[in-house]
Amino acid sequence: MSDPTPPPISEEEAAAIAAAETPTSDKISTTSSFSSPFKKTPRSEWKYTNHDNDGKTKYGMSRDILGYGKSPVNPHWPRSAKVALNFVINYEEGGEMCTLHGDTASEHLLSDIGPGCTPLEGQRNLNVESMYDYGSRCGFWRLHRLFTSRKVPVTVYAVGMALERNIEAVGAMKEAENWEVASHGYRWWDYQNVDEDVEREHIKRTIEVHQNLLGKRPFGLYQGKPSINTRKLVVEEGGFLYDSDAYNDDLPFWTMEYSPGRPHLVIPYSLTENDMLFTAPHGWSSPDDFTNHLKKTLDYLILEGRSGQPKMMSVGLHCRLARPARVAALAEFVDYAKSYGREVWICTRENIANHWYENHLPRGIGNPIDPAEFGRKGGAINKGNKFSYLGNLTKSREESGENQPSSSPIKDITESAKTGDVI
């Protein structure tokens, strides 16, 4: 049996204990022996997090729980719009999990079967496959007719393999006026546990699919189910204007976490203003629920905009969920948004990115970016700087074969920011 007697302590340790136990006043001490994970920081420096675990890179990118705080930046949307409204069509059908695609299990997420659906290991789920097929056969075309007939700009989150399987839909995306096709990964996978090299290859392959089928590379990326490596790989690739793998703000924001000396733009997305809630037990029970929620969201954002704090609003849509009654509800909201006139800027995410690059000082996560580094003067971008920190983006646009009037980022940004539909 081991000796229960504690080991002797040194004179220094004894002195430290005595000092700690000596009362400094006649008041009862409230000091705990618990070692707080927070460093003692003056209140004036509380703006930035000081938790000991922050910055441990094995967990991937850091968190910013503060954002813009109580005083969000005024985005100064074109023509003084109060809300930048972006509709997103998620084109995923044909890129989901399926044993016919070489996967080990069938898809089980985001169908009208609901959350009770589970993946079938080594088997096909014909019901899920058929529901996904509805998206590429019918749902996409219903959404396409709605938005093109009303001349509404759209962003498509397109899965690379899904594009390869439906060339007719690709042609429709390419021909539609003011449609942006962004990357949604090569597969509609959960990349959480996918090897970093595999994810890097998928990003590269998706860019090639866009170049081959659409004639230009994507400038936005939404992986949807990202890994801790996704944003790092996006920044490393160097040709994306933005990514949207975030839900943490009503406005775009900058980060330099993976790009010292060059800011990366994040345009947050939403899973709330999203038709995916038709498949969730806590979501929409009828199409009217969807319409009313979207209207109330827009109404409140308009009020905030009128008070000097304009915001953006994203509406997420899925082709396989685009059944007639639901799209009728969506059409009602589109017309409602148009009724606000110039107060609503209906645009693509690329329009938003271009506007942000031209008009707003980058602000990083936890560390403000030095204004002098980017030629900021008097609250406006110094045009003489020519966005020199976007050299890789310029190169990417040139290599993409995109038929732009100029490969100059500042001209591309200025022209593209004007193409959003301010109604």
C-alpha positions as a Markdown table, in Angstrom:
| # | Residue | x | y | z |
|---|---|---|---|---|
| 1 | Met | 0.0 | 0.0 | 0.0 |
| 2 | Ser | 1.4 | 3.4 | -0.9 |
| 3 | Asp | 2.3 | 6.0 | 1.8 |
| 4 | Pro | -0.7 | 8.4 | 2.2 |
| 5 | Thr | 1.6 | 11.1 | 3.6 |
| 6 | Pro | 1.9 | 14.0 | 1.1 |
| 7 | Pro | 5.4 | 14.8 | -0.1 |
| 8 | Pro | 7.2 | 17.7 | 1.6 |
| 9 | Ile | 6.9 | 21.2 | 0.0 |
| 10 | Ser | 9.7 | 23.6 | -0.6 |
| 11 | Glu | 10.2 | 26.8 | 1.3 |
| 12 | Glu | 9.1 | 28.8 | -1.8 |
| 13 | Glu | 5.9 | 26.8 | -2.1 |
| 14 | Ala | 5.2 | 27.3 | 1.6 |
| 15 | Ala | 5.7 | 31.0 | 1.3 |
| 16 | Ala | 3.3 | 31.2 | -1.7 |
| 17 | Ile | 0.6 | 29.3 | 0.2 |
| 18 | Ala | 1.0 | 31.5 | 3.2 |
| 19 | Ala | 0.8 | 34.7 | 1.1 |
| 20 | Ala | -2.4 | 33.4 | -0.6 |
| 21 | Glu | -4.1 | 32.6 | 2.7 |
| 22 | Thr | -3.2 | 35.9 | 4.3 |
| 23 | Pro | -6.3 | 38.1 | 4.3 |
| 24 | Thr | -5.8 | 41.5 | 2.7 |
| 25 | Ser | -8.8 | 43.1 | 4.4 |
| 26 | Asp | -11.4 | 42.3 | 7.1 |
| 27 | Lys | -13.8 | 41.3 | 4.3 |
| 28 | Ile | -14.4 | 37.6 | 3.5 |
| 29 | Ser | -12.3 | 36.5 | 0.6 |
| 30 | Thr | -14.2 | 35.5 | -2.5 |
| 31 | Thr | -11.2 | 34.3 | -4.3 |
| 32 | Ser | -11.6 | 30.7 | -5.6 |
| 33 | Ser | -8.7 | 28.3 | -6.1 |
| 34 | Phe | -10.3 | 27.5 | -9.5 |
| 35 | Ser | -7.9 | 28.4 | -12.3 |
| 36 | Ser | -10.0 | 30.4 | -14.8 |
| 37 | Pro | -9.4 | 29.7 | -18.5 |
| 38 | Phe | -9.7 | 33.5 | -19.1 |
| 39 | Lys | -6.7 | 35.8 | -18.8 |
| 40 | Lys | -7.1 | 38.9 | -16.7 |
| 41 | Thr | -7.8 | 41.6 | -19.3 |
| 42 | Pro | -8.7 | 45.2 | -18.7 |
| 43 | Arg | -12.3 | 46.0 | -19.6 |
| 44 | Ser | -11.1 | 48.4 | -22.3 |
| 45 | Glu | -9.6 | 45.4 | -24.1 |
| 46 | Trp | -12.6 | 43.1 | -23.9 |
| 47 | Lys | -13.3 | 43.6 | -27.6 |
| 48 | Tyr | -11.3 | 40.6 | -28.5 |
| 49 | Thr | -11.5 | 37.1 | -27.1 |
| 50 | Asn | -8.8 | 35.9 | -24.7 |
| 51 | His | -9.7 | 32.3 | -24.1 |
| 52 | Asp | -6.6 | 30.1 | -23.7 |
| 53 | Asn | -8.0 | 27.6 | -26.3 |
| 54 | Asp | -8.5 | 30.2 | -29.0 |
| 55 | Gly | -6.1 | 29.9 | -31.9 |
| 56 | Lys | -5.3 | 26.2 | -31.5 |
| 57 | Thr | -5.0 | 25.3 | -35.1 |
| 58 | Lys | -5.7 | 21.6 | -34.8 |
| 59 | Tyr | -9.3 | 22.6 | -34.5 |
| 60 | Gly | -9.2 | 24.6 | -37.7 |
| 61 | Met | -10.3 | 28.2 | -38.1 |
| 62 | Ser | -11.1 | 30.3 | -35.1 |
| 63 | Arg | -14.5 | 31.7 | -34.1 |
| 64 | Asp | -15.5 | 35.3 | -34.0 |
| 65 | Ile | -18.5 | 35.7 | -31.6 |
| 66 | Leu | -18.4 | 39.5 | -31.7 |
| 67 | Gly | -18.8 | 40.4 | -35.4 |
| 68 | Tyr | -19.7 | 44.0 | -36.1 |
| 69 | Gly | -21.4 | 44.3 | -32.7 |
| 70 | Lys | -23.9 | 47.0 | -31.9 |
| 71 | Ser | -22.8 | 49.2 | -34.7 |
| 72 | Pro | -22.9 | 47.3 | -38.0 |
| 73 | Val | -21.2 | 48.8 | -41.0 |
| 74 | Asn | -23.6 | 50.6 | -43.4 |
| 75 | Pro | -23.2 | 48.7 | -46.7 |
| 76 | His | -24.4 | 51.6 | -48.8 |
| 77 | Trp | -26.1 | 49.3 | -51.3 |
| 78 | Pro | -26.5 | 50.6 | -54.8 |
| 79 | Arg | -29.2 | 53.3 | -55.2 |
| 80 | Ser | -29.5 | 53.5 | -51.4 |
| 81 | Ala | -31.4 | 50.2 | -51.2 |
| 82 | Lys | -32.4 | 49.1 | -47.7 |
| 83 | Val | -32.0 | 45.3 | -48.3 |
| 84 | Ala | -29.8 | 43.3 | -50.7 |
| 85 | Leu | -32.0 | 40.3 | -51.5 |
| 86 | Asn | -30.4 | 37.2 | -53.0 |
| 87 | Phe | -32.2 | 34.0 | -54.2 |
| 88 | Val | -30.1 | 30.8 | -54.2 |
| 89 | Ile | -31.0 | 27.7 | -56.2 |
| 90 | Asn | -29.2 | 24.7 | -54.8 |
| 91 | Tyr | -28.5 | 22.4 | -57.8 |
| 92 | Glu | -27.5 | 19.1 | -56.2 |
| 93 | Glu | -29.5 | 16.4 | -58.0 |
| 94 | Gly | -27.1 | 13.9 | -59.5 |
| 95 | Gly | -24.3 | 14.7 | -57.1 |
| 96 | Glu | -25.8 | 13.2 | -53.9 |
| 97 | Met | -24.8 | 9.9 | -52.3 |
| 98 | Cys | -25.8 | 6.9 | -54.4 |
| 99 | Thr | -24.3 | 3.4 | -54.8 |
| 100 | Leu | -24.6 | 3.9 | -58.6 |
| 101 | His | -22.1 | 6.8 | -58.1 |
| 102 | Gly | -19.6 | 4.4 | -56.4 |
| 103 | Asp | -20.7 | 5.5 | -52.8 |
| 104 | Thr | -21.0 | 3.0 | -50.0 |
| 105 | Ala | -24.5 | 4.1 | -48.9 |
| 106 | Ser | -27.6 | 5.9 | -50.2 |
| 107 | Glu | -28.5 | 9.5 | -49.7 |
| 108 | His | -30.8 | 10.3 | -46.8 |
| 109 | Leu | -30.8 | 14.0 | -46.3 |
| 110 | Leu | -33.2 | 16.8 | -47.4 |
| 111 | Ser | -36.0 | 15.0 | -49.1 |
| 112 | Asp | -39.7 | 14.9 | -48.5 |
| 113 | Ile | -39.3 | 11.7 | -46.6 |
| 114 | Gly | -38.1 | 13.8 | -43.8 |
| 115 | Pro | -35.6 | 13.3 | -40.9 |
| 116 | Gly | -36.7 | 9.7 | -40.4 |
| 117 | Cys | -34.8 | 8.6 | -43.5 |
| 118 | Thr | -31.6 | 6.8 | -42.9 |
| 119 | Pro | -28.7 | 5.9 | -45.2 |
| 120 | Leu | -28.8 | 2.3 | -46.5 |
| 121 | Glu | -25.4 | 0.8 | -46.4 |
| 122 | Gly | -24.5 | -0.9 | -49.7 |
| 123 | Gln | -28.0 | -0.5 | -51.1 |
| 124 | Arg | -30.0 | 1.9 | -53.2 |
| 125 | Asn | -32.9 | 3.9 | -51.8 |
| 126 | Leu | -35.2 | 4.2 | -54.8 |
| 127 | Asn | -37.6 | 6.5 | -53.1 |
| 128 | Val | -34.9 | 9.1 | -52.3 |
| 129 | Glu | -33.4 | 8.7 | -55.8 |
| 130 | Ser | -36.8 | 9.4 | -57.3 |
| 131 | Met | -37.3 | 12.5 | -55.2 |
| 132 | Tyr | -33.9 | 13.8 | -56.2 |
| 133 | Asp | -34.7 | 13.1 | -59.8 |
| 134 | Tyr | -37.8 | 15.3 | -59.5 |
| 135 | Gly | -35.5 | 18.2 | -58.9 |
| 136 | Ser | -33.5 | 17.8 | -62.1 |
| 137 | Arg | -36.5 | 16.8 | -64.2 |
| 138 | Cys | -39.2 | 19.2 | -63.0 |
| 139 | Gly | -38.2 | 21.4 | -60.0 |
| 140 | Phe | -35.3 | 23.2 | -61.6 |
| 141 | Trp | -37.3 | 24.1 | -64.7 |
| 142 | Arg | -40.2 | 25.4 | -62.5 |
| 143 | Leu | -37.8 | 27.7 | -60.6 |
| 144 | His | -36.1 | 28.7 | -63.9 |
| 145 | Arg | -39.4 | 29.8 | -65.4 |
| 146 | Leu | -40.3 | 31.7 | -62.3 |
| 147 | Phe | -37.1 | 33.7 | -62.1 |
| 148 | Thr | -36.5 | 34.3 | -65.8 |
| 149 | Ser | -40.1 | 35.4 | -66.5 |
| 150 | Arg | -39.7 | 38.0 | -63.7 |
| 151 | Lys | -36.1 | 38.9 | -64.8 |
| 152 | Val | -34.8 | 38.2 | -61.3 |
| 153 | Pro | -31.1 | 37.6 | -60.7 |
| 154 | Val | -30.2 | 34.3 | -59.1 |
| 155 | Thr | -27.2 | 32.6 | -57.6 |
| 156 | Val | -27.0 | 28.8 | -58.3 |
| 157 | Tyr | -25.0 | 26.7 | -55.8 |
| 158 | Ala | -24.1 | 24.0 | -58.3 |
| 159 | Val | -22.6 | 20.6 | -57.5 |
| 160 | Gly | -20.0 | 19.7 | -60.1 |
| 161 | Met | -21.1 | 16.1 | -60.7 |
| 162 | Ala | -24.7 | 17.3 | -60.9 |
| 163 | Leu | -23.8 | 19.8 | -63.7 |
| 164 | Glu | -22.1 | 17.0 | -65.6 |
| 165 | Arg | -25.2 | 14.9 | -65.6 |
| 166 | Asn | -27.6 | 17.6 | -66.9 |
| 167 | Ile | -26.1 | 19.6 | -69.8 |
| 168 | Glu | -29.5 | 21.0 | -70.7 |
| 169 | Ala | -29.9 | 22.6 | -67.3 |
| 170 | Val | -26.3 | 23.9 | -67.6 |
| 171 | Gly | -27.3 | 25.6 | -70.9 |
| 172 | Ala | -30.3 | 27.2 | -69.2 |
| 173 | Met | -28.1 | 28.6 | -66.4 |
| 174 | Lys | -25.6 | 29.9 | -68.9 |
| 175 | Glu | -28.2 | 31.7 | -71.0 |
| 176 | Ala | -30.2 | 33.2 | -68.2 |
| 177 | Glu | -29.7 | 36.9 | -67.7 |
| 178 | Asn | -27.9 | 37.9 | -64.5 |
| 179 | Trp | -27.5 | 34.4 | -63.1 |
| 180 | Glu | -24.4 | 33.5 | -61.2 |
| 181 | Val | -23.3 | 29.8 | -60.9 |
| 182 | Ala | -21.1 | 29.3 | -57.8 |
| 183 | Ser | -19.4 | 26.1 | -56.7 |
| 184 | His | -21.2 | 23.8 | -54.3 |
| 185 | Gly | -18.4 | 21.2 | -54.2 |
| 186 | Tyr | -17.9 | 18.4 | -56.7 |
| 187 | Arg | -20.1 | 16.1 | -54.7 |
| 188 | Trp | -23.0 | 16.8 | -52.3 |
| 189 | Trp | -21.0 | 15.2 | -49.5 |
| 190 | Asp | -20.4 | 15.9 | -45.9 |
| 191 | Tyr | -16.7 | 16.9 | -46.2 |
| 192 | Gln | -16.2 | 16.8 | -42.4 |
| 193 | Asn | -14.1 | 13.7 | -42.4 |
| 194 | Val | -12.9 | 13.8 | -46.0 |
| 195 | Asp | -9.1 | 13.8 | -46.4 |
| 196 | Glu | -7.7 | 17.3 | -47.1 |
| 197 | Asp | -6.0 | 16.3 | -50.3 |
| 198 | Val | -9.3 | 14.8 | -51.6 |
| 199 | Glu | -11.2 | 17.9 | -50.8 |
| 200 | Arg | -8.5 | 20.0 | -52.5 |
| 201 | Glu | -8.8 | 17.8 | -55.6 |
| 202 | His | -12.6 | 18.2 | -55.6 |
| 203 | Ile | -12.4 | 22.0 | -55.5 |
| 204 | Lys | -10.0 | 21.9 | -58.4 |
| 205 | Arg | -12.2 | 19.4 | -60.3 |
| 206 | Thr | -15.3 | 21.5 | -59.8 |
| 207 | Ile | -13.5 | 24.6 | -61.2 |
| 208 | Glu | -12.6 | 22.6 | -64.3 |
| 209 | Val | -16.3 | 21.4 | -64.7 |
| 210 | His | -17.4 | 25.1 | -64.6 |
| 211 | Gln | -14.8 | 26.1 | -67.1 |
| 212 | Asn | -15.6 | 23.3 | -69.5 |
| 213 | Leu | -19.4 | 23.5 | -69.3 |
| 214 | Leu | -20.1 | 27.2 | -68.5 |
| 215 | Gly | -17.1 | 28.8 | -70.1 |
| 216 | Lys | -15.8 | 30.4 | -66.9 |
| 217 | Arg | -14.7 | 29.4 | -63.4 |
| 218 | Pro | -16.8 | 30.0 | -60.3 |
| 219 | Phe | -16.0 | 33.0 | -58.2 |
| 220 | Gly | -18.0 | 31.9 | -55.2 |
| 221 | Leu | -18.1 | 28.7 | -53.2 |
| 222 | Tyr | -20.5 | 27.2 | -50.7 |
| 223 | Gln | -19.5 | 23.7 | -49.7 |
| 224 | Gly | -22.5 | 23.4 | -47.5 |
| 225 | Lys | -21.1 | 20.6 | -45.3 |
| 226 | Pro | -17.5 | 21.9 | -45.0 |
| 227 | Ser | -14.5 | 20.5 | -43.2 |
| 228 | Ile | -12.1 | 22.5 | -41.0 |
| 229 | Asn | -9.9 | 22.7 | -44.1 |
| 230 | Thr | -12.5 | 24.1 | -46.5 |
| 231 | Arg | -11.9 | 27.8 | -46.1 |
| 232 | Lys | -8.1 | 27.3 | -46.0 |
| 233 | Leu | -8.3 | 25.4 | -49.3 |
| 234 | Val | -10.5 | 28.1 | -50.9 |
| 235 | Val | -8.0 | 30.8 | -49.9 |
| 236 | Glu | -5.1 | 28.6 | -51.0 |
| 237 | Glu | -6.7 | 28.2 | -54.5 |
| 238 | Gly | -6.6 | 31.9 | -54.8 |
| 239 | Gly | -9.3 | 32.5 | -57.4 |
| 240 | Phe | -12.5 | 32.8 | -55.4 |
| 241 | Leu | -14.1 | 36.2 | -54.6 |
| 242 | Tyr | -15.9 | 34.8 | -51.6 |
| 243 | Asp | -17.2 | 31.8 | -49.8 |
| 244 | Ser | -20.6 | 31.4 | -48.0 |
| 245 | Asp | -19.9 | 28.6 | -45.5 |
| 246 | Ala | -21.1 | 30.8 | -42.6 |
| 247 | Tyr | -24.4 | 31.7 | -41.0 |
| 248 | Asn | -23.2 | 34.2 | -38.5 |
| 249 | Asp | -24.1 | 37.6 | -39.8 |
| 250 | Asp | -26.6 | 39.7 | -41.8 |
| 251 | Leu | -23.7 | 41.3 | -43.7 |
| 252 | Pro | -20.5 | 40.2 | -45.5 |
| 253 | Phe | -17.3 | 40.3 | -43.6 |
| 254 | Trp | -13.6 | 39.9 | -44.1 |
| 255 | Thr | -11.1 | 37.5 | -42.7 |
| 256 | Met | -7.3 | 37.2 | -43.1 |
| 257 | Glu | -7.0 | 34.0 | -41.1 |
| 258 | Tyr | -5.6 | 32.0 | -44.0 |
| 259 | Ser | -4.3 | 34.8 | -46.1 |
| 260 | Pro | -1.9 | 37.2 | -44.4 |
| 261 | Gly | -1.7 | 40.3 | -46.5 |
| 262 | Arg | -4.8 | 39.6 | -48.6 |
| 263 | Pro | -8.3 | 39.6 | -47.3 |
| 264 | His | -10.9 | 36.9 | -48.0 |
| 265 | Leu | -14.6 | 37.8 | -48.1 |
| 266 | Val | -17.3 | 35.7 | -46.4 |
| 267 | Ile | -20.9 | 36.3 | -47.5 |
| 268 | Pro | -23.1 | 34.4 | -44.9 |
| 269 | Tyr | -25.9 | 32.2 | -46.0 |
| 270 | Ser | -29.1 | 31.3 | -44.2 |
| 271 | Leu | -30.8 | 28.0 | -43.3 |
| 272 | Thr | -33.8 | 29.8 | -41.9 |
| 273 | Glu | -35.1 | 31.7 | -44.9 |
| 274 | Asn | -34.8 | 28.4 | -46.7 |
| 275 | Asp | -37.3 | 25.9 | -48.2 |
| 276 | Met | -35.3 | 23.1 | -46.5 |
| 277 | Leu | -37.6 | 23.7 | -43.5 |
| 278 | Phe | -40.4 | 22.0 | -45.5 |
| 279 | Thr | -38.5 | 18.7 | -44.6 |
| 280 | Ala | -37.9 | 19.5 | -40.9 |
| 281 | Pro | -40.3 | 18.6 | -38.1 |
| 282 | His | -40.0 | 22.2 | -36.7 |
| 283 | Gly | -40.3 | 23.8 | -40.1 |
| 284 | Trp | -43.0 | 24.9 | -42.5 |
| 285 | Ser | -46.3 | 23.0 | -42.3 |
| 286 | Ser | -47.8 | 24.8 | -45.3 |
| 287 | Pro | -46.6 | 27.0 | -48.2 |
| 288 | Asp | -48.3 | 30.0 | -46.5 |
| 289 | Asp | -45.9 | 29.6 | -43.6 |
| 290 | Phe | -43.0 | 30.0 | -46.0 |
| 291 | Thr | -44.4 | 33.1 | -47.6 |
| 292 | Asn | -45.4 | 34.7 | -44.3 |
| 293 | His | -41.9 | 34.1 | -42.8 |
| 294 | Leu | -40.1 | 35.6 | -45.8 |
| 295 | Lys | -42.4 | 38.6 | -45.8 |
| 296 | Lys | -41.9 | 39.3 | -42.1 |
| 297 | Thr | -38.2 | 38.9 | -42.5 |
| 298 | Leu | -38.0 | 41.4 | -45.4 |
| 299 | Asp | -40.4 | 43.8 | -43.6 |
| 300 | Tyr | -38.2 | 43.9 | -40.5 |
| 301 | Leu | -35.0 | 44.2 | -42.5 |
| 302 | Ile | -36.6 | 47.1 | -44.4 |
| 303 | Leu | -37.3 | 48.9 | -41.1 |
| 304 | Glu | -33.7 | 48.4 | -40.0 |
| 305 | Gly | -32.5 | 49.7 | -43.3 |
| 306 | Arg | -34.7 | 52.8 | -43.0 |
| 307 | Ser | -33.2 | 53.4 | -39.6 |
| 308 | Gly | -29.7 | 53.5 | -41.1 |
| 309 | Gln | -28.7 | 49.8 | -40.8 |
| 310 | Pro | -29.3 | 48.1 | -44.2 |
| 311 | Lys | -28.7 | 44.4 | -44.3 |
| 312 | Met | -28.8 | 41.4 | -46.8 |
| 313 | Met | -31.3 | 38.6 | -47.0 |
| 314 | Ser | -30.6 | 35.2 | -48.6 |
| 315 | Val | -33.4 | 32.8 | -49.6 |
| 316 | Gly | -32.4 | 29.2 | -50.1 |
| 317 | Leu | -34.2 | 26.9 | -52.6 |
| 318 | His | -33.9 | 23.3 | -53.6 |
| 319 | Cys | -35.0 | 21.9 | -56.9 |
| 320 | Arg | -36.3 | 18.6 | -55.5 |
| 321 | Leu | -38.5 | 20.6 | -53.1 |
| 322 | Ala | -39.9 | 22.9 | -55.8 |
| 323 | Arg | -43.4 | 21.4 | -55.9 |
| 324 | Pro | -46.2 | 23.6 | -57.3 |
| 325 | Ala | -47.7 | 25.0 | -54.1 |
| 326 | Arg | -44.3 | 25.8 | -52.7 |
| 327 | Val | -43.2 | 27.7 | -55.8 |
| 328 | Ala | -46.5 | 29.5 | -55.9 |
| 329 | Ala | -45.7 | 30.7 | -52.3 |
| 330 | Leu | -42.2 | 31.7 | -53.5 |
| 331 | Ala | -43.7 | 33.6 | -56.5 |
| 332 | Glu | -46.0 | 35.5 | -54.1 |
| 333 | Phe | -42.9 | 36.6 | -52.1 |
| 334 | Val | -40.9 | 37.6 | -55.2 |
| 335 | Asp | -43.8 | 39.9 | -56.3 |
| 336 | Tyr | -44.0 | 41.2 | -52.7 |
| 337 | Ala | -40.3 | 42.0 | -52.7 |
| 338 | Lys | -40.6 | 43.8 | -56.0 |
| 339 | Ser | -43.4 | 46.0 | -54.6 |
| 340 | Tyr | -40.9 | 47.7 | -52.3 |
| 341 | Gly | -39.3 | 49.2 | -55.4 |
| 342 | Arg | -35.8 | 50.7 | -55.1 |
| 343 | Glu | -35.6 | 49.8 | -51.4 |
| 344 | Val | -34.8 | 46.2 | -52.4 |
| 345 | Trp | -31.7 | 45.4 | -54.5 |
| 346 | Ile | -32.3 | 41.9 | -55.9 |
| 347 | Cys | -28.8 | 40.7 | -56.9 |
| 348 | Thr | -26.4 | 37.8 | -57.1 |
| 349 | Arg | -23.9 | 37.0 | -54.4 |
| 350 | Glu | -21.2 | 37.9 | -56.9 |
| 351 | Asn | -22.8 | 41.4 | -57.2 |
| 352 | Ile | -22.6 | 41.7 | -53.4 |
| 353 | Ala | -19.0 | 40.6 | -53.4 |
| 354 | Asn | -18.0 | 43.1 | -56.1 |
| 355 | His | -19.8 | 45.8 | -54.2 |
| 356 | Trp | -18.0 | 44.9 | -51.0 |
| 357 | Tyr | -14.6 | 44.8 | -52.7 |
| 358 | Glu | -15.1 | 48.2 | -54.1 |
| 359 | Asn | -16.7 | 50.0 | -51.2 |
| 360 | His | -15.7 | 48.5 | -47.8 |
| 361 | Leu | -12.6 | 48.4 | -45.7 |
| 362 | Pro | -11.7 | 44.8 | -44.9 |
| 363 | Arg | -12.3 | 43.8 | -41.3 |
| 364 | Gly | -10.8 | 40.6 | -40.0 |
| 365 | Ile | -11.7 | 38.1 | -37.4 |
| 366 | Gly | -10.4 | 39.4 | -34.1 |
| 367 | Asn | -7.8 | 41.7 | -35.9 |
| 368 | Pro | -8.8 | 44.7 | -37.9 |
| 369 | Ile | -6.9 | 44.9 | -41.2 |
| 370 | Asp | -4.5 | 47.9 | -41.4 |
| 371 | Pro | -6.2 | 50.5 | -43.6 |
| 372 | Ala | -2.9 | 51.8 | -44.8 |
| 373 | Glu | -2.2 | 48.4 | -46.4 |
| 374 | Phe | -5.1 | 48.8 | -48.7 |
| 375 | Gly | -4.8 | 52.4 | -49.7 |
| 376 | Arg | -7.9 | 53.5 | -47.8 |
| 377 | Lys | -8.4 | 57.3 | -47.7 |
| 378 | Gly | -11.2 | 59.3 | -46.2 |
| 379 | Gly | -13.6 | 56.3 | -46.1 |
| 380 | Ala | -13.2 | 55.3 | -49.7 |
| 381 | Ile | -11.0 | 52.8 | -51.6 |
| 382 | Asn | -8.0 | 54.6 | -53.1 |
| 383 | Lys | -8.5 | 53.8 | -56.7 |
| 384 | Gly | -4.8 | 54.2 | -57.4 |
| 385 | Asn | -4.3 | 51.0 | -55.4 |
| 386 | Lys | -6.0 | 49.0 | -58.2 |
| 387 | Phe | -6.8 | 46.2 | -55.7 |
| 388 | Ser | -3.2 | 45.1 | -55.9 |
| 389 | Tyr | -3.9 | 42.5 | -53.2 |
| 390 | Leu | -6.3 | 40.8 | -55.7 |
| 391 | Gly | -3.5 | 39.8 | -58.1 |
| 392 | Asn | -4.4 | 36.1 | -57.9 |
| 393 | Leu | -8.1 | 36.9 | -58.7 |
| 394 | Thr | -7.1 | 38.8 | -61.8 |
| 395 | Lys | -5.0 | 35.9 | -62.9 |
| 396 | Ser | -7.8 | 33.5 | -62.3 |
| 397 | Arg | -10.2 | 35.5 | -64.4 |
| 398 | Glu | -7.7 | 35.7 | -67.2 |
| 399 | Glu | -7.1 | 31.9 | -67.1 |
| 400 | Ser | -10.8 | 31.1 | -66.9 |
| 401 | Gly | -11.4 | 32.2 | -70.4 |
| 402 | Glu | -14.2 | 34.5 | -69.2 |
| 403 | Asn | -15.2 | 37.0 | -71.9 |
| 404 | Gln | -14.8 | 40.1 | -69.8 |
| 405 | Pro | -14.3 | 43.6 | -71.3 |
| 406 | Ser | -11.3 | 43.9 | -69.0 |
| 407 | Ser | -9.4 | 41.6 | -66.6 |
| 408 | Ser | -8.8 | 44.5 | -64.3 |
| 409 | Pro | -10.4 | 43.7 | -61.0 |
| 410 | Ile | -11.5 | 47.2 | -60.3 |
| 411 | Lys | -13.3 | 47.5 | -63.7 |
| 412 | Asp | -14.9 | 44.1 | -63.3 |
| 413 | Ile | -16.0 | 45.0 | -59.8 |
| 414 | Thr | -17.4 | 48.4 | -60.9 |
| 415 | Glu | -19.3 | 47.0 | -63.9 |
| 416 | Ser | -20.6 | 43.9 | -62.2 |
| 417 | Ala | -21.9 | 45.8 | -59.1 |
| 418 | Lys | -24.2 | 47.7 | -61.5 |
| 419 | Thr | -25.8 | 44.6 | -62.9 |
| 420 | Gly | -27.9 | 43.7 | -59.8 |
| 421 | Asp | -31.6 | 44.3 | -60.3 |
| 422 | Val | -32.5 | 47.4 | -58.3 |
| 423 | Ile | -36.3 | 47.5 | -58.6 |
